[in-house]
């Protein structure tokens, strides 16, 4: 869910003003969870994927945005920092 697909150099990265707008694009098949996008999330414009946005939505509000692929090792770091 949090990895990003390699994108062809000719593909334009889509930009979304909100999580809701990106979620609507996902629901309509315009993007996938791993599609690289630009989105306004947690107070700033980010280059990320919708899967990473969803992952960060479940973290506590004061937790910093984590734009990494969530491997087993990375998840341990996230959980350790949250305790």
SERO-4910 file (N, C-alpha, C, O; in steps of 0.05 Angstrom, whole numbers):
BEGIN
 pado doro    nc1    nc2    nc3   cac1   cac2   cac3    cc1    cc2    cc3    oc1    oc2    oc3
  Unk    A     16    -24      0      0      0      0     17     25      0      9     45    -11
  Unk    A     41     25     12     57     49     14     80     51     -5     93     72     -6
  Unk    A     84     31    -21    106     33    -41     95     50    -64     71     52    -68
  Unk    A    114     61    -80    105     77   -103    114     63   -129    136     52   -131
  Unk    A     96     64   -149    102     52   -175    121     70   -190    119     95   -189
  Unk    A    141     58   -204    158     74   -221    140     86   -243    122     73   -254
  Unk    A    144    111   -249    127    125   -268    143    132   -293    166    140   -291
  Unk    A    131    129   -316    144    136   -341    151    166   -340    136    182   -329
  Unk    A    174    173   -352    183    201   -351    163    220   -364    163    243   -358
  Unk    A    147    209   -382    127    226   -396    102    229   -380     85    247   -386
  Unk    A     97    213   -360     73    215   -343     74    240   -326     95    245   -313
  Unk    A     53    255   -326     51    279   -309     41    271   -282     21    257   -279
  Unk    A     54    280   -261     45    275   -233     20    292   -228     21    317   -231
  Unk    A     -2    280   -220    -27    294   -215    -25    308   -188    -13    298   -169
  Unk    A    -39    331   -186    -39    346   -162    -67    348   -151    -86    352   -167
  Unk    A    -70    344   -125    -96    345   -112    -95    365    -89    -76    366    -74
  Unk    A   -117    380    -85   -118    400    -64   -126    389    -37   -123    402    -16
  Unk    A   -136    364    -37   -145    352    -11   -145    322    -13   -143    310    -35
  Unk    A   -145    309     10   -147    280     11   -173    271     -1   -174    251    -15
  Unk    A   -195    286      4   -221    279     -7   -220    279    -38   -230    260    -50
  Unk    A   -207    299    -50   -206    300    -79   -190    277    -90   -198    265   -110
  Unk    A   -168    270    -77   -151    247    -86   -167    221    -82   -165    203    -99
  Unk    A   -182    219    -61   -197    194    -56   -219    191    -77   -225    169    -85
  Unk    A   -231    213    -86   -251    212   -107   -238    202   -133   -250    186   -148
  Unk    A   -214    212   -139   -199    203   -163   -193    173   -161   -195    159   -181
  Unk    A   -186    164   -137   -182    135   -133   -207    119   -137   -207     98   -151
  Unk    A   -229    128   -126   -255    115   -129   -264    113   -158   -277     94   -166
  Unk    A   -256    133   -174   -263    133   -203   -242    120   -221   -245    121   -245
  Unk    A   -221    108   -209   -201     94   -224   -181    111   -238   -166    102   -255
  Unk    A   -179    137   -230   -160    155   -243   -132    150   -232   -112    151   -247
  Unk    A   -130    144   -206   -104    138   -194   -107    112   -178   -129    102   -173
  Unk    A    -84    101   -170    -83     77   -153    -69     84   -127    -59    107   -124
  Unk    A    -69     67   -108    -57     72    -82    -27     79    -84    -17     94    -68
  Unk    A    -14     67   -104     15     71   -107     23     92   -128     46     95   -133
  Unk    A      4    105   -140      9    125   -160     22    150   -147     11    161   -128
  Unk    A     45    159   -157     57    184   -146     38    207   -151     29    211   -174
  Unk    A     33    223   -130     16    247   -133     28    270   -116     46    265   -100
  Unk    A     18    294   -122     23    317   -104     -3    322    -90    -25    323   -103
  Unk    A     -2    327    -64    -27    331    -49    -21    349    -25      0    348    -13
  Unk    A    -41    365    -18    -40    382      5    -49    365     29    -73    359     31
  Unk    A    -30    357     46    -37    339     69    -21    348     93      3    355     91
  Unk    A    -34    347    116    -22    355    142     -8    383    140     14    387    150
  Unk    A    -22    401    127    -13    429    126      7    437    105     15    460    105
  Unk    A     15    419     88     34    427     67     31    409     42     20    387     43
  Unk    A     41    419     19     41    405     -6     63    383     -5     85    389      3
  Unk    A     55    359    -12     74    336    -10     74    320    -36     53    318    -49
  Unk    A     97    308    -43     98    288    -64     98    262    -51    117    255    -36
  Unk    A     78    246    -55     74    221    -40     56    202    -57     53    206    -81
  Unk    A     43    183    -44     23    166    -56     -2    167    -39     -1    174    -16
  Unk    A    -25    159    -51    -49    159    -35    -48    138    -13    -59    142      8
  Unk    A    -35    116    -18    -31     96      3    -17    107     27    -24    101     50
  Unk    A      4    123     23     19    136     45      1    156     59      3    159     83
  Unk    A    -15    171     44    -33    190     56    -53    175     75    -57    183     97
  Unk    A    -64    153     65    -83    137     82    -68    127    107    -80    127    128
  Unk    A    -44    117    104    -28    107    126    -25    130    147    -29    125    171
  Unk    A    -18    154    138    -13    176    156    -39    186    169    -38    198    191
  Unk    A    -61    182    156    -87    190    167    -94    175    193   -108    185    210
  Unk    A    -84    150    195    -91    134    219    -72    140    243    -77    131    265
  Unk    A    -50    154    237    -31    161    258    -42    184    275    -58    199    265
  Unk    A    -32    187    300    -41    210    316    -35    236    302    -16    238    287
  Unk    A    -52    256    307    -50    282    294    -23    295    298    -13    308    279
  Unk    A    -11    292    321     15    305    327     39    289    316     62    298    319
  Unk    A     34    267    304     56    250    293     65    262    267     49    270    250
  Unk    A     92    263    262    101    274    237     94    257    213     91    232    215
  Unk    A     91    269    190     83    255    165    106    236    158    129    245    156
  Unk    A    100    211    153    120    191    146    116    184    116     96    171    109
  Unk    A    135    192     99    132    188     71    150    165     61    160    165     38
  Unk    A    154    145     78    170    122     71    154     98     64    130     96     71
  Unk    A    166     79     50    154     53     45    153     39     73    173     39     87
  Unk    A    130     28     80    127     16    106    134    -14    106    116    -31    103
  Unk    A    159    -19    108    169    -46    111    165    -55    141    158    -38    157
  Unk    A    170    -79    146    168    -89    174    187    -73    192    179    -66    215
  Unk    A    211    -68    183    230    -52    198    221    -24    203    223    -13    225
  Unk    A    210    -11    182    200     16    184    176     18    203    174     37    218
  Unk    A    159     -2    202    135     -2    220    144     -4    249    131      8    266
  Unk    A    165    -20    254    175    -21    282    184      6    291    179     13    314
  Unk    A    197     21    274    206     48    281    182     66    287    182     82    306
  Unk    A    162     64    270    138     81    274    124     74    300    117     92    315
  Unk    A    121     49    306    108     40    331    125     48    355    114     55    376
  Unk    A    151     46    353    169     53    375    167     82    381    168     91    404
  Unk    A    166     99    361    164    128    364    137    136    375    135    157    388
  Unk    A    117    120    370     90    127    379     85    121    409     67    132    421
  Unk    A    102    104    421     97     96    448    106    116    468    103    112    492
***
